[in-house]
Amino acid sequence: MRVLNYLVKKMNILILGGGAGGAVLASRLAKKLGEKVNITVVDKNPYHEFRPTYLWISMGIREPDHARRPLKLLEKKKIRFLNEEVLSIDLANRQVKTTNHVLNYDYLAISLGAELVPEKIKGLDKIYHPWEMDTSLKLREEIARFKGGKVVIGPTRLPHRCPPAPFEIAFMIRYLAEQRKISDKTEIKVIHPEWTKPMESFGPFFAEMFSRLMEQYKIEFIGRWMVDHVDTENKVIISDKGEKLNYDLAILVPPHEPSKPIKNNPDLLDSGSGYMKVDKKTLNHPTYKEVYGLGDIIAPTIGLGMAGVFAHFQADYISTRIADEINGVYMQLDWNKTGVCVMDLGFIGAGAFCDFAEMLEGRAKYPDCYMLGGMGILRIVKMAFEKYWFKDIFG
Amino acid sequence: MMSTLTIKIEGLSPEKSEKLMRLLELLAEKSEVVENMIKILEGVSNIGATELIETLNENTDLAFNLISKKEVMAMLGNLMMLLYLVSNLNHAQIAELAEKTPKCVEKSYEEFKKYPEKKMSLFEMLNMIRSPEFAALLKALMNLLKCMRS
């Protein structure tokens, strides 16, 4: 039926969100389908941001423009970009309302990500973190003033974007302290609301490796420590059990929640995960097959973590599926359920790779993970990937 | 003596004209390098390598996805660990091994070849086990196993 539709009119593909999932999907569809379709991307942020670079921005080795490109650049690939906020999604009528438009679609891809809600925890609005651009810059100012003392790092609630990042920051702070010769008077603690060991969800091998590394660099891990509130005046973090942690520098990841058009829409909200409803095998909406979900907005529903690499591979897969339906047949990339992460641990760069396929199928408790070595040179690999990323999407 | 070269291209913006002028000047200045590069590229093209590069270039969007597979990453991960292992071995010990191993292998191979077609007697075997070398080997092996269990 869709092939017949294509014969009479150009299909409208609407992509909500210009982050890792949305931008990659738009770019792939433009390459695969070109003039056959109209592609529109909607995002309230005028920029596509490469979030792994936020950590380097807070450490002063990268500037905001290194980490972002205007989404308008997608127009080079004949992709329309609307810098507007998505207000509501009407699946039955195939209609999306934005601040200035009512948009109809033949295919809809929802990649609206997760939003940070620091206001859910008292005192958290005054604690900065490299999970957004503006808070990364504020954190940079705090780190610039840091002269040693107690550092507390960690997520406040699960799920959150990039689970290894709190550990990465801890190592970076230790490295910076060494460089500033204040390491002896710097005490670093990583807290986690659920894990009992570092990187526990990645399996015993990773937990062991990270525990050893943290011991080596004098970083303490405190598991099952859930932040209740922060007393910013007295610089104390209080847990749900009433335990206290004093800090001179706190880097706490705020709670995340799905963006409003999903949260407020019972057709889209999965009651179990609290995020978007999708078929775990195909990434389609279970009822409206022309609707796909990808990235952080579906991560808790399908049982994956929130990370750009997952959104990227889901975009590769969804673009193939849509091209297959529109062209009649199009054999290309299947859903790659793996993740690669290059971490800058200050002293070294460390690569990690995990295959989640068996875990997602329920045949394994943990993903199959590999360490791709630890060398300073891997920091350059991370920088090279940042450049590749923008080139790949925007040309 | 200066000469004038006139090229007429219409419809260029002043910015693009300036860029082109700069490029032409650079081209004239580095003509020898450019000529050599053209010859090299011609050779590369003649063996079909430019087509190979072009194909890779057209498919860079697939590259990261196709590399991020267990078969590739497990190999890379294990290779990196082997390199890490090698980089952590004691250099002085490795240097001694590098120096002595060829000689020792040669000598032991000679012994191996000239050993007569006969069974070793129990007395000979016990004597060998009581040798300082055998005792040292057992000690070293035990220490290695103890260390691995730690």
Interface residues (C-beta under 8 A of the other chain):
Chain A: S27 R28 K31 V309 H312 F313 D316 Q332 L333 N336 T338 G339 V340 G351 F353 D355 D368 Y370 M371 L372 G373 G374 Y388 K391 D392
Chain B: T60 D61 L62 F64 N65 L66 S68 K69 K70 M73 A74 L76 G77 N78 M80 M81 L83 Y84
